[in-house]
Amino acid sequence: MEKIYYLAVFDSKNHAIYLSQYLKRKQLDGFELVSTPCKIKSGCSYSIKFTNYELHKVLLEEVQAINKTIAGFYEVNRSYGRRIIKKLSI
């Protein structure tokens, strides 16, 4: 079975947590705070996970509103027990 989702990765764990709480306060659904996969970034870091690609536009608007930055966007394809990670150029 194939499952595709997207990650917004941050340079700072605090930025990811702050944005996650900010999105919840604004009642914007479709986002989840998750640990960043080691293949993307080593260390203790968090990312924002979302399943609808178009939600990346919402994230870009919201990080601009709170003066934070997103280090990168990734597409994660889980297929038959394998995880394929691809960096997106947005």
DRENMAR-26137 format. One record per residue (C-alpha): residue number from 0; x, y, z. Coordinates in Angstrom, 3 decimals, padded with zeros to 6 digits. Example, Ala and Ser with C-alpha at 12.3 -4.5 7.8 and 13.67 -1.06 7.14 Angstrom:
<rs>
{r 0; {012.300; -004.500; 007.800}},
{r 1; {013.670; -001.060; 007.140}},
</rs>
This chain:
<rs>
{r 0; {000.000; 000.000; 000.000}},
{r 1; {001.271; 003.436; -000.927}},
{r 2; {000.919; 006.496; 001.277}},
{r 3; {002.268; 009.946; 000.429}},
{r 4; {002.650; 012.826; 002.853}},
{r 5; {004.694; 016.004; 003.093}},
{r 6; {007.010; 017.497; 005.695}},
{r 7; {007.994; 021.072; 006.398}},
{r 8; {011.408; 020.946; 008.082}},
{r 9; {012.777; 023.689; 010.319}},
{r 10; {016.271; 024.708; 011.427}},
{r 11; {015.061; 024.994; 014.995}},
{r 12; {012.984; 022.616; 017.082}},
{r 13; {011.462; 025.657; 018.800}},
{r 14; {010.304; 027.136; 015.480}},
{r 15; {008.460; 023.915; 014.594}},
{r 16; {006.783; 023.735; 018.005}},
{r 17; {005.851; 027.427; 017.918}},
{r 18; {004.315; 027.131; 014.443}},
{r 19; {002.406; 023.992; 015.426}},
{r 20; {000.851; 025.773; 018.407}},
{r 21; {000.164; 028.855; 016.281}},
{r 22; {-001.703; 026.743; 013.697}},
{r 23; {-003.791; 025.115; 016.439}},
{r 24; {-004.709; 028.516; 017.917}},
{r 25; {-005.855; 029.658; 014.467}},
{r 26; {-007.813; 026.372; 014.164}},
{r 27; {-006.062; 025.376; 010.931}},
{r 28; {-006.495; 021.635; 010.476}},
{r 29; {-004.441; 019.143; 008.515}},
{r 30; {-001.099; 019.649; 010.288}},
{r 31; {000.719; 017.415; 012.759}},
{r 32; {003.958; 017.923; 014.691}},
{r 33; {006.270; 014.926; 014.122}},
{r 34; {009.917; 014.010; 014.604}},
{r 35; {012.069; 014.749; 011.581}},
{r 36; {013.383; 011.539; 009.971}},
{r 37; {017.138; 011.044; 010.453}},
{r 38; {017.599; 010.785; 006.673}},
{r 39; {016.565; 014.436; 006.398}},
{r 40; {018.206; 015.974; 009.452}},
{r 41; {020.100; 014.419; 012.319}},
{r 42; {019.615; 015.562; 015.882}},
{r 43; {016.563; 016.391; 017.903}},
{r 44; {014.267; 018.171; 015.494}},
{r 45; {010.593; 018.381; 014.649}},
{r 46; {008.714; 018.881; 011.403}},
{r 47; {005.162; 019.723; 010.435}},
{r 48; {003.461; 016.858; 008.587}},
{r 49; {000.557; 017.355; 006.168}},
{r 50; {-001.117; 015.147; 003.562}},
{r 51; {-002.579; 017.705; 001.162}},
{r 52; {000.163; 019.255; -001.002}},
{r 53; {-001.730; 022.543; -001.323}},
{r 54; {-001.354; 023.136; 002.431}},
{r 55; {002.279; 024.137; 001.842}},
{r 56; {000.920; 027.522; 000.717}},
{r 57; {-000.811; 027.971; 004.080}},
{r 58; {002.435; 027.141; 005.885}},
{r 59; {004.394; 029.650; 003.810}},
{r 60; {001.874; 032.390; 004.613}},
{r 61; {001.808; 031.583; 008.327}},
{r 62; {005.592; 031.420; 008.810}},
{r 63; {005.866; 034.801; 007.101}},
{r 64; {003.240; 036.200; 009.488}},
{r 65; {005.273; 035.086; 012.530}},
{r 66; {008.721; 035.867; 011.048}},
{r 67; {010.005; 032.282; 010.980}},
{r 68; {011.498; 030.279; 008.104}},
{r 69; {011.089; 026.783; 006.731}},
{r 70; {014.381; 025.019; 005.914}},
{r 71; {012.754; 022.791; 003.296}},
{r 72; {009.787; 020.765; 002.122}},
{r 73; {009.931; 017.021; 001.540}},
{r 74; {007.657; 014.420; 000.003}},
{r 75; {007.623; 011.097; 001.818}},
{r 76; {006.307; 008.062; -000.038}},
{r 77; {005.694; 005.008; 002.126}},
{r 78; {005.279; 002.032; -000.116}},
{r 79; {005.335; -001.614; 000.950}},
{r 80; {007.433; -001.003; 004.058}},
{r 81; {009.913; 001.343; 002.339}},
{r 82; {010.138; 005.067; 002.837}},
{r 83; {011.324; 007.170; -000.085}},
{r 84; {012.108; 010.795; 000.767}},
{r 85; {012.402; 013.449; -001.930}},
{r 86; {013.239; 017.136; -001.378}},
{r 87; {010.795; 019.499; -003.071}},
{r 88; {011.790; 022.790; -004.618}},
{r 89; {009.072; 025.189; -003.553}},
</rs>
